[in-house]
Amino acid sequence: MANLLHFVRDQAGLLRRLHTQLRPSRRLLVVEYEQGLPILWVPHPLPLARLVDLAPEAGFLAPSPVGTRRSPSSGRVLYAAVALRDP
């Protein structure tokens, strides 16, 4: 999922629904902005620390960071993290 979760108010609910759609031991790759304060284009930010808290509540193992990159369009830092579906 790239740049989707920051548009969803109930991120925990969406992660729970995604958990039900993945087979056991499958991966969820999340790409999001590493920011905490909302702005017009990122109304519900999901920094990595928050994803680490939400993922286990939704049935995923703690996400592992894959990397970061600065957005060429906004200059904001993006992260990528992988969370395994808990079998």
TILO-271721 format. One record per residue: chain; x, y, z of N, C-alpha, C, O in turn; residue in three letters. Coordinates in Angstrom, 3 decimals. Layout:
! residues N
+-------+----------+----------+----------+----------+----------+----------+----------+----------+----------+----------+----------+----------+-----+
: chain :     n_px :     n_py :     n_pz :    ca_px :    ca_py :    ca_pz :     c_px :     c_py :     c_pz :     o_px :     o_py :     o_pz : res :
+-------+----------+----------+----------+----------+----------+----------+----------+----------+----------+----------+----------+----------+-----+
:     A :        X :        Y :        Z :        X :        Y :        Z :        X :        Y :        Z :        X :        Y :        Z : Ala :
...
+-------+----------+----------+----------+----------+----------+----------+----------+----------+----------+----------+----------+----------+-----+
This chain:
! residues 87
+-------+----------+----------+----------+----------+----------+----------+----------+----------+----------+----------+----------+----------+-----+
: chain :     n_px :     n_py :     n_pz :    ca_px :    ca_py :    ca_pz :     c_px :     c_py :     c_pz :     o_px :     o_py :     o_pz : res :
+-------+----------+----------+----------+----------+----------+----------+----------+----------+----------+----------+----------+----------+-----+
:     A :    0.854 :   -1.168 :    0.000 :    0.000 :    0.000 :    0.000 :    0.894 :    1.222 :    0.000 :    1.707 :    1.401 :    0.906 : Met :
:     A :    0.751 :    2.044 :   -0.987 :    1.574 :    3.247 :   -1.070 :    0.687 :    4.478 :   -0.951 :   -0.210 :    4.699 :   -1.764 : Ala :
:     A :    0.955 :    5.266 :    0.070 :    0.270 :    6.547 :    0.253 :   -1.247 :    6.428 :    0.267 :   -1.943 :    7.253 :   -0.325 : Asn :
:     A :   -1.752 :    5.419 :    0.930 :   -3.188 :    5.241 :    1.047 :   -3.667 :    5.447 :    2.482 :   -4.671 :    6.119 :    2.719 : Leu :
:     A :   -2.952 :    4.873 :    3.422 :   -3.421 :    4.882 :    4.813 :   -3.556 :    6.289 :    5.385 :   -4.343 :    6.500 :    6.307 : Leu :
:     A :   -2.807 :    7.253 :    4.860 :   -2.919 :    8.604 :    5.419 :   -4.220 :    9.301 :    5.006 :   -4.495 :   10.409 :    5.468 : His :
:     A :   -5.012 :    8.676 :    4.156 :   -6.334 :    9.210 :    3.804 :   -7.452 :    8.537 :    4.607 :   -8.613 :    8.930 :    4.491 : Phe :
:     A :   -7.118 :    7.538 :    5.412 :   -8.118 :    6.747 :    6.139 :   -8.114 :    7.139 :    7.613 :   -7.084 :    7.080 :    8.286 : Val :
:     A :   -9.282 :    7.536 :    8.098 :   -9.394 :    7.915 :    9.505 :   -9.242 :    6.699 :   10.421 :   -8.519 :    6.754 :   11.416 : Arg :
:     A :   -9.927 :    5.597 :   10.081 :   -9.869 :    4.384 :   10.902 :   -8.805 :    3.436 :   10.344 :   -9.127 :    2.416 :    9.734 : Asp :
:     A :   -7.561 :    3.780 :   10.556 :   -6.454 :    2.984 :   10.031 :   -6.416 :    1.595 :   10.659 :   -6.133 :    0.615 :    9.969 : Gln :
:     A :   -6.694 :    1.500 :   11.937 :   -6.699 :    0.195 :   12.615 :   -7.762 :   -0.709 :   12.001 :   -7.516 :   -1.895 :   11.780 : Ala :
:     A :   -8.941 :   -0.159 :   11.725 :  -10.010 :   -0.941 :   11.115 :   -9.634 :   -1.444 :    9.729 :   -9.909 :   -2.594 :    9.386 : Gly :
:     A :   -9.006 :   -0.587 :    8.933 :   -8.584 :   -1.006 :    7.599 :   -7.505 :   -2.083 :    7.688 :   -7.532 :   -3.049 :    6.925 : Leu :
:     A :   -6.568 :   -1.929 :    8.599 :   -5.535 :   -2.957 :    8.769 :   -6.156 :   -4.288 :    9.189 :   -5.714 :   -5.344 :    8.735 : Leu :
:     A :   -7.172 :   -4.251 :   10.048 :   -7.854 :   -5.497 :   10.442 :   -8.526 :   -6.150 :    9.225 :   -8.458 :   -7.368 :    9.057 : Arg :
:     A :   -9.168 :   -5.346 :    8.388 :   -9.811 :   -5.896 :    7.186 :   -8.775 :   -6.480 :    6.230 :   -8.993 :   -7.542 :    5.647 : Arg :
:     A :   -7.649 :   -5.787 :    6.069 :   -6.585 :   -6.311 :    5.208 :   -6.042 :   -7.635 :    5.745 :   -5.725 :   -8.548 :    4.983 : Leu :
:     A :   -5.944 :   -7.719 :    7.056 :   -5.466 :   -8.962 :    7.688 :   -6.339 :  -10.142 :    7.275 :   -5.827 :  -11.232 :    7.021 : His :
:     A :   -7.637 :   -9.934 :    7.208 :   -8.537 :  -11.034 :    6.842 :   -8.402 :  -11.420 :    5.374 :   -8.768 :  -12.532 :    4.994 : Thr :
:     A :   -7.879 :  -10.515 :    4.539 :   -7.759 :  -10.777 :    3.108 :   -6.453 :  -11.478 :    2.732 :   -6.347 :  -12.058 :    1.651 : Gln :
:     A :   -5.470 :  -11.426 :    3.617 :   -4.175 :  -12.048 :    3.331 :   -4.120 :  -13.465 :    3.886 :   -4.648 :  -13.746 :    4.961 : Leu :
:     A :   -3.484 :  -14.337 :    3.148 :   -3.258 :  -15.692 :    3.646 :   -2.219 :  -15.653 :    4.760 :   -1.417 :  -14.721 :    4.821 : Arg :
:     A :   -2.220 :  -16.645 :    5.637 :   -1.211 :  -16.676 :    6.709 :    0.210 :  -16.563 :    6.156 :    0.528 :  -17.095 :    5.092 : Pro :
:     A :    1.043 :  -15.865 :    6.900 :    2.458 :  -15.650 :    6.584 :    2.686 :  -14.810 :    5.326 :    3.793 :  -14.815 :    4.788 : Ser :
:     A :    1.681 :  -14.099 :    4.850 :    1.858 :  -13.191 :    3.713 :    2.275 :  -11.825 :    4.233 :    2.131 :  -11.533 :    5.420 : Arg :
:     A :    2.789 :  -10.997 :    3.343 :    3.345 :   -9.698 :    3.726 :    2.475 :   -8.533 :    3.290 :    1.828 :   -8.567 :    2.243 : Arg :
:     A :    2.478 :   -7.523 :    4.106 :    1.865 :   -6.244 :    3.766 :    2.990 :   -5.224 :    3.697 :    3.681 :   -4.995 :    4.690 : Leu :
:     A :    3.179 :   -4.613 :    2.543 :    4.191 :   -3.577 :    2.365 :    3.488 :   -2.226 :    2.447 :    2.550 :   -1.954 :    1.699 : Leu :
:     A :    3.950 :   -1.393 :    3.356 :    3.357 :   -0.067 :    3.568 :    4.397 :    0.985 :    3.208 :    5.544 :    0.914 :    3.650 : Val :
:     A :    3.987 :    1.962 :    2.402 :    4.813 :    3.126 :    2.086 :    4.013 :    4.348 :    2.513 :    2.920 :    4.598 :    2.004 : Val :
:     A :    4.566 :    5.101 :    3.446 :    3.855 :    6.268 :    3.985 :    4.842 :    7.380 :    4.316 :    6.057 :    7.179 :    4.342 : Glu :
:     A :    4.281 :    8.553 :    4.567 :    5.098 :    9.691 :    4.996 :    5.474 :    9.539 :    6.462 :    4.661 :    9.117 :    7.285 : Tyr :
:     A :    6.706 :    9.885 :    6.774 :    7.189 :    9.863 :    8.152 :    6.942 :   11.242 :    8.756 :    7.859 :   12.049 :    8.904 : Glu :
:     A :    5.691 :   11.487 :    9.099 :    5.325 :   12.762 :    9.712 :    4.191 :   12.532 :   10.691 :    3.411 :   11.591 :   10.548 : Gln :
:     A :    4.109 :   13.391 :   11.677 :    3.111 :   13.221 :   12.719 :    1.959 :   14.195 :   12.657 :    0.870 :   13.905 :   13.152 : Gly :
:     A :    2.187 :   15.352 :   12.052 :    1.142 :   16.375 :   12.018 :    0.380 :   16.329 :   10.699 :    0.987 :   16.204 :    9.635 : Leu :
:     A :   -0.947 :   16.432 :   10.764 :   -1.732 :   16.407 :    9.528 :   -1.524 :   17.681 :    8.706 :   -1.305 :   18.768 :    9.240 : Pro :
:     A :   -1.602 :   17.502 :    7.401 :   -1.621 :   18.622 :    6.460 :   -2.705 :   18.305 :    5.433 :   -3.293 :   17.224 :    5.468 : Ile :
:     A :   -2.970 :   19.219 :    4.536 :   -4.047 :   19.034 :    3.559 :   -3.921 :   17.719 :    2.790 :   -4.910 :   17.005 :    2.621 : Leu :
:     A :   -2.715 :   17.394 :    2.324 :   -2.531 :   16.204 :    1.499 :   -2.256 :   14.944 :    2.304 :   -2.212 :   13.848 :    1.745 : Trp :
:     A :   -2.072 :   15.087 :    3.611 :   -1.862 :   13.934 :    4.508 :   -2.722 :   14.165 :    5.751 :   -2.204 :   14.501 :    6.815 : Val :
:     A :   -4.057 :   13.982 :    5.609 :   -4.953 :   14.339 :    6.708 :   -4.852 :   13.438 :    7.945 :   -5.158 :   13.874 :    9.055 : Pro :
:     A :   -4.423 :   12.182 :    7.758 :   -4.305 :   11.240 :    8.874 :   -2.933 :   10.565 :    8.791 :   -2.830 :    9.411 :    8.373 : His :
:     A :   -1.889 :   11.280 :    9.188 :   -0.541 :   10.730 :    9.039 :   -0.347 :    9.428 :    9.804 :   -0.977 :    9.190 :   10.834 : Pro :
:     A :    0.530 :    8.602 :    9.279 :    0.837 :    7.323 :    9.898 :    2.356 :    7.148 :    9.933 :    2.916 :    6.415 :    9.118 : Leu :
:     A :    3.021 :    7.818 :   10.874 :    4.469 :    7.615 :   10.986 :    4.759 :    6.166 :   11.379 :    3.893 :    5.460 :   11.895 : Pro :
:     A :    5.968 :    5.751 :   11.129 :    6.345 :    4.355 :   11.378 :    6.061 :    3.928 :   12.817 :    5.588 :    2.814 :   13.043 : Leu :
:     A :    6.339 :    4.785 :   13.783 :    6.103 :    4.419 :   15.189 :    4.634 :    4.079 :   15.430 :    4.329 :    3.172 :   16.205 : Ala :
:     A :    3.729 :    4.792 :   14.780 :    2.293 :    4.493 :   14.941 :    1.934 :    3.190 :   14.242 :    1.139 :    2.409 :   14.764 : Arg :
:     A :    2.510 :    2.944 :   13.067 :    2.267 :    1.671 :   12.381 :    2.742 :    0.508 :   13.244 :    2.085 :   -0.531 :   13.307 : Leu :
:     A :    3.869 :    0.679 :   13.902 :    4.402 :   -0.366 :   14.794 :    3.405 :   -0.669 :   15.909 :    3.277 :   -1.820 :   16.325 : Val :
:     A :    2.698 :    0.347 :   16.396 :    1.682 :    0.144 :   17.435 :    0.406 :   -0.486 :   16.879 :   -0.178 :   -1.363 :   17.515 : Asp :
:     A :   -0.032 :   -0.043 :   15.691 :   -1.307 :   -0.501 :   15.125 :   -1.249 :   -1.914 :   14.552 :   -2.201 :   -2.680 :   14.705 : Leu :
:     A :   -0.167 :   -2.263 :   13.908 :   -0.091 :   -3.540 :   13.187 :   -0.390 :   -4.752 :   14.078 :   -1.201 :   -5.591 :   13.687 : Ala :
:     A :    0.230 :   -4.879 :   15.257 :   -0.078 :   -6.053 :   16.098 :   -1.541 :   -6.087 :   16.552 :   -2.112 :   -7.165 :   16.716 : Pro :
:     A :   -2.142 :   -4.928 :   16.754 :   -3.564 :   -4.890 :   17.131 :   -4.445 :   -5.441 :   16.025 :   -5.539 :   -5.939 :   16.288 : Glu :
:     A :   -3.966 :   -5.352 :   14.772 :   -4.727 :   -5.824 :   13.620 :   -4.377 :   -7.260 :   13.241 :   -4.952 :   -7.803 :   12.298 : Ala :
:     A :   -3.438 :   -7.888 :   13.964 :   -3.097 :   -9.268 :   13.690 :   -1.816 :   -9.458 :   12.893 :   -1.511 :  -10.571 :   12.465 : Gly :
:     A :   -1.067 :   -8.385 :   12.690 :    0.211 :   -8.490 :   11.994 :    1.336 :   -8.547 :   13.014 :    1.203 :   -8.051 :   14.133 : Phe :
:     A :    2.434 :   -9.153 :   12.618 :    3.640 :   -9.074 :   13.433 :    4.187 :   -7.654 :   13.318 :    3.839 :   -6.928 :   12.386 : Leu :
:     A :    5.025 :   -7.260 :   14.244 :    5.567 :   -5.899 :   14.219 :    6.243 :   -5.632 :   12.881 :    7.046 :   -6.448 :   12.428 : Ala :
:     A :    5.939 :   -4.515 :   12.242 :    6.529 :   -4.207 :   10.942 :    8.030 :   -3.964 :   11.039 :    8.536 :   -3.454 :   12.038 : Pro :
:     A :    8.717 :   -4.342 :    9.981 :   10.157 :   -4.105 :    9.869 :   10.399 :   -3.017 :    8.830 :    9.898 :   -3.112 :    7.710 : Ser :
:     A :   11.154 :   -1.992 :    9.184 :   11.460 :   -0.952 :    8.198 :   12.320 :   -1.519 :    7.069 :   13.220 :   -2.327 :    7.299 : Pro :
:     A :   12.027 :   -1.082 :    5.861 :   12.773 :   -1.503 :    4.688 :   13.716 :   -0.383 :    4.246 :   14.849 :   -0.639 :    3.836 : Val :
:     A :   13.240 :    0.848 :    4.332 :   14.073 :    1.973 :    3.921 :   13.302 :    3.275 :    3.945 :   12.102 :    3.303 :    4.217 : Gly :
:     A :   14.010 :    4.348 :    3.656 :   13.395 :    5.675 :    3.577 :   13.882 :    6.358 :    2.307 :   14.908 :    6.001 :    1.729 : Thr :
:     A :   13.110 :    7.348 :    1.900 :   13.465 :    8.124 :    0.710 :   12.742 :    9.458 :    0.781 :   11.615 :    9.531 :    1.271 : Arg :
:     A :   13.366 :   10.481 :    0.310 :   12.734 :   11.797 :    0.261 :   11.880 :   11.872 :   -1.004 :   12.339 :   11.535 :   -2.095 : Arg :
:     A :   10.640 :   12.316 :   -0.845 :    9.736 :   12.454 :   -1.983 :   10.276 :   13.519 :   -2.936 :   10.594 :   14.628 :   -2.506 : Ser :
:     A :   10.380 :   13.195 :   -4.222 :   10.874 :   14.198 :   -5.163 :    9.899 :   15.352 :   -5.358 :   10.305 :   16.452 :   -5.732 : Pro :
:     A :    8.610 :   15.107 :   -5.106 :    7.625 :   16.165 :   -5.327 :    7.438 :   17.084 :   -4.118 :    7.257 :   18.290 :   -4.281 : Ser :
:     A :    7.481 :   16.522 :   -2.909 :    7.201 :   17.340 :   -1.724 :    8.427 :   17.580 :   -0.852 :    8.449 :   18.518 :   -0.055 : Ser :
:     A :    9.448 :   16.736 :   -0.997 :   10.616 :   16.842 :   -0.137 :   10.437 :   16.159 :    1.213 :   11.376 :   16.114 :    2.008 : Gly :
:     A :    9.250 :   15.628 :    1.485 :    9.003 :   14.932 :    2.751 :    9.598 :   13.525 :    2.709 :    9.733 :   12.923 :    1.644 : Arg :
:     A :    9.949 :   13.019 :    3.882 :   10.530 :   11.675 :    3.970 :    9.411 :   10.637 :    3.950 :    8.415 :   10.752 :    4.663 : Val :
:     A :    9.606 :    9.626 :    3.117 :    8.725 :    8.458 :    3.040 :    9.462 :    7.266 :    3.630 :   10.686 :    7.176 :    3.534 : Leu :
:     A :    8.717 :    6.355 :    4.238 :    9.316 :    5.107 :    4.703 :    8.596 :    3.940 :    4.049 :    7.454 :    4.065 :    3.606 : Tyr :
:     A :    9.270 :    2.822 :    3.995 :    8.660 :    1.561 :    3.589 :    8.883 :    0.572 :    4.720 :    9.970 :    0.496 :    5.293 : Ala :
:     A :    7.840 :   -0.184 :    5.033 :    7.915 :   -1.182 :    6.099 :    7.087 :   -2.406 :    5.692 :    6.071 :   -2.287 :    5.006 : Ala :
:     A :    7.541 :   -3.570 :    6.127 :    6.853 :   -4.821 :    5.826 :    6.332 :   -5.421 :    7.123 :    7.059 :   -5.541 :    8.108 : Val :
:     A :    5.056 :   -5.795 :    7.101 :    4.438 :   -6.474 :    8.248 :    3.932 :   -7.836 :    7.778 :    3.199 :   -7.928 :    6.793 : Ala :
:     A :    4.325 :   -8.876 :    8.480 :    3.845 :  -10.226 :    8.153 :    2.506 :  -10.474 :    8.838 :    2.280 :  -10.052 :    9.972 : Leu :
:     A :    1.628 :  -11.166 :    8.126 :    0.356 :  -11.575 :    8.723 :    0.667 :  -12.665 :    9.744 :    1.328 :  -13.658 :    9.438 : Arg :
:     A :    0.181 :  -12.458 :   10.950 :    0.393 :  -13.454 :   12.004 :   -0.390 :  -14.705 :   11.637 :   -1.596 :  -14.627 :   11.402 : Asp :
:     A :    0.279 :  -15.869 :   11.582 :   -0.434 :  -17.099 :   11.218 :   -1.399 :  -17.454 :   12.291 :   -2.102 :  -18.459 :   12.181 : Pro :
+-------+----------+----------+----------+----------+----------+----------+----------+----------+----------+----------+----------+----------+-----+
